[in-house]
Every structure is written in structure tokens, then in C-alpha cells.
Amino acid sequence: MIDRPAPSNRASYRAFRTIPTRWMDNDIYGHMNNVVHYSLFDTAVNGWLIESGVLDIGRGEQIGLVVETGCRYFAEMAFPDAVTAGLRVAHLGRSSVRYEVALFRNEEETAAAEGFFVHVYVDRESRRPQALAPGLRALLETIAT
């Protein structure tokens, strides 16, 4: 048997966003399909950046491109659960950031799933890596571990 890490709890994360599940998130097995977890990671990270005023998805000169993701599943979730995504920054580079995201089912304290999400920030037009904008870096530092 392979040893796996135990799921984290809410206290391990620095920022939170609540995201409702949708009817279409359930698969034929009656739980949230695994691909939905990745969509929730993307929604949580980008929603937090937009709400914090550091990401303008329509006109910003700098955008984050996903270059790597991963997920561990610990417990099932399903519609109509409410999911709270916990966010933290595990690594902050010159042009990249590794987010760690936990998905908590309803009011549960232990993560149902945990994953990571790596953004490389690039110039919108050239798609070439750029140093993180100062406002973005300052925000990310607030949730860095």
C-alpha cells in the first residue's frame, strides 16, 4: 500500500472563496466528476485575483498561463454541495507562482481534495514571460507560506 499524505484543514490556507456546485458537475457515479476539481481551482484563483484588483482579464497587459496542475482526492463532493476553496502560495518566482488549493465540502474542516496550479505570467501580446507586476507580487505575498 502506498503512503499518502493526509488532507489538510482550513487553518492551513490563507484566503478563501466559496463556489456553488452545479447539477452538471455530477457524473454517472453520483459524485462530482474529477475534471470539475480543476475548473474549481481555476475559478478560485482567478476569481480571487480579479476581486483583489490585480487581474483585468479583458484589458490587462499581463496574464497568467497555466503550465502545470495536479490534484489528490480524499472525499466525494456532489451537487448541491457548496465548496469553499482555500488558497495559499507555495512558491513565488520571478514570473511564476505555484498556488496550492484545497476544496472543502460544505462546512467540513478537512479537505475533500487538494491540488496545485502553476501560473507563468506573460505579456498578453507576445506571450513571453514577464516579472510579476508589483501589485500582483504584493498580493501573492499575503498568502505565501
C-alpha positions as CSV (number, residue, x, y, z in Angstrom):
1,M,0.0,0.0,0.0
2,I,1.3,3.5,-0.9
3,D,1.5,6.0,1.9
4,R,-0.4,9.2,1.0
5,P,-0.4,12.5,2.8
6,A,-3.4,13.2,5.0
7,P,-5.7,16.0,3.8
8,S,-5.1,19.5,5.2
9,N,-7.5,21.5,7.3
10,R,-8.9,25.0,6.7
11,A,-6.3,26.6,9.1
12,S,-3.6,25.6,6.6
13,Y,-4.9,28.1,4.0
14,R,-4.8,31.9,3.9
15,A,-7.6,33.1,1.6
16,F,-11.0,31.6,0.8
17,R,-13.7,31.7,-1.9
18,T,-17.0,29.8,-1.8
19,I,-18.2,28.3,-5.1
20,P,-21.6,26.6,-5.5
21,T,-21.6,23.3,-7.3
22,R,-23.9,22.8,-10.3
23,W,-26.2,20.0,-11.4
24,M,-23.9,19.2,-14.3
25,D,-20.9,18.7,-12.0
26,N,-22.2,15.3,-11.0
27,D,-21.2,12.3,-13.2
28,I,-23.0,9.0,-13.7
29,Y,-21.5,7.7,-10.4
30,G,-23.4,10.4,-8.4
31,H,-20.4,12.5,-7.4
32,M,-18.5,15.5,-8.8
33,N,-16.5,14.4,-11.8
34,N,-12.8,14.7,-11.3
35,V,-12.3,17.3,-14.1
36,V,-14.6,19.7,-12.2
37,H,-12.0,20.0,-9.4
38,Y,-9.6,21.6,-11.9
39,S,-12.2,24.0,-13.0
40,L,-12.8,25.0,-9.4
41,F,-9.1,25.6,-8.9
42,D,-9.0,27.9,-11.9
43,T,-12.2,29.7,-10.8
44,A,-10.9,30.1,-7.2
45,V,-7.5,31.5,-8.2
46,N,-8.6,33.8,-10.9
47,G,-11.8,35.0,-9.1
48,W,-9.6,35.9,-6.1
49,L,-7.1,37.8,-8.3
50,I,-10.0,39.7,-10.0
51,E,-11.7,40.5,-6.8
52,S,-8.4,41.8,-5.3
53,G,-8.0,44.1,-8.3
54,V,-4.7,42.7,-9.7
55,L,-6.1,40.9,-12.8
56,D,-8.0,42.5,-15.6
57,I,-9.0,39.6,-17.9
58,G,-10.1,41.8,-20.7
59,R,-7.5,44.6,-20.9
60,G,-4.6,43.8,-18.6
61,E,-1.2,43.8,-20.1
62,Q,-0.1,40.7,-18.2
63,I,-1.9,37.4,-17.9
64,G,-1.2,34.1,-16.2
65,L,-0.9,30.9,-18.3
66,V,-1.4,27.6,-16.6
67,V,1.7,25.4,-17.1
68,E,1.1,22.6,-14.6
69,T,-1.7,21.3,-12.4
70,G,-2.3,18.3,-10.1
71,C,-4.9,17.0,-7.6
72,R,-5.3,14.5,-4.8
73,Y,-8.8,13.3,-4.0
74,F,-9.8,12.4,-0.4
75,A,-13.6,12.5,-0.2
76,E,-16.5,12.8,-2.6
77,M,-18.4,16.0,-3.3
78,A,-21.6,16.4,-5.3
79,F,-24.3,18.8,-6.2
80,P,-25.8,20.6,-4.2
81,D,-22.7,20.9,-2.0
82,A,-21.1,24.3,-1.5
83,V,-17.4,24.2,-2.0
84,T,-15.0,26.5,-0.2
85,A,-11.6,26.8,-1.9
86,G,-8.7,27.6,0.4
87,L,-5.8,29.3,-1.3
88,R,-2.1,29.7,-0.5
89,V,1.1,30.4,-2.4
90,A,3.7,27.7,-2.0
91,H,6.3,29.2,-4.4
92,L,6.8,32.7,-5.8
93,G,9.3,33.1,-8.6
94,R,10.3,36.0,-10.9
95,S,7.4,35.3,-13.3
96,S,5.7,32.3,-11.9
97,V,3.6,31.3,-8.9
98,R,2.6,27.9,-7.5
99,Y,-0.8,28.1,-5.9
100,E,-2.0,25.3,-3.6
101,V,-5.8,25.0,-3.5
102,A,-7.9,22.9,-1.1
103,L,-11.5,22.2,-1.7
104,F,-13.7,21.9,1.4
105,R,-17.2,20.3,1.2
106,N,-19.8,22.4,2.9
107,E,-18.7,23.3,6.4
108,E,-16.2,20.4,6.7
109,E,-12.8,21.3,8.2
110,T,-10.8,18.7,6.3
111,A,-10.1,19.0,2.6
112,A,-12.0,16.7,0.2
113,A,-9.4,17.4,-2.5
114,E,-6.1,19.3,-2.6
115,G,-4.2,20.4,-5.7
116,F,-1.7,22.8,-7.1
117,F,-1.9,25.2,-10.0
118,V,1.2,26.9,-11.6
119,H,0.8,30.2,-13.4
120,V,3.5,31.8,-15.5
121,Y,2.8,35.4,-16.0
122,V,3.3,36.7,-19.6
123,D,2.8,39.7,-21.7
124,R,-0.7,39.5,-23.2
125,E,0.5,40.2,-26.8
126,S,3.9,38.4,-27.0
127,R,3.1,35.6,-24.6
128,R,6.7,35.9,-23.3
129,P,7.3,35.6,-19.5
130,Q,7.4,38.8,-17.5
131,A,8.3,39.6,-14.0
132,L,5.3,39.6,-11.7
133,A,3.7,43.1,-11.6
134,P,4.4,44.8,-8.2
135,G,0.8,44.8,-7.1
136,L,0.3,41.2,-8.0
137,R,3.5,40.2,-6.2
138,A,2.5,42.2,-3.1
139,L,-0.9,40.4,-3.0
140,L,0.6,37.0,-3.5
141,E,3.0,37.6,-0.7
142,T,0.0,38.0,1.7
143,I,-0.9,34.3,1.2
144,A,2.6,32.8,0.8
145,T,3.6,30.0,3.2
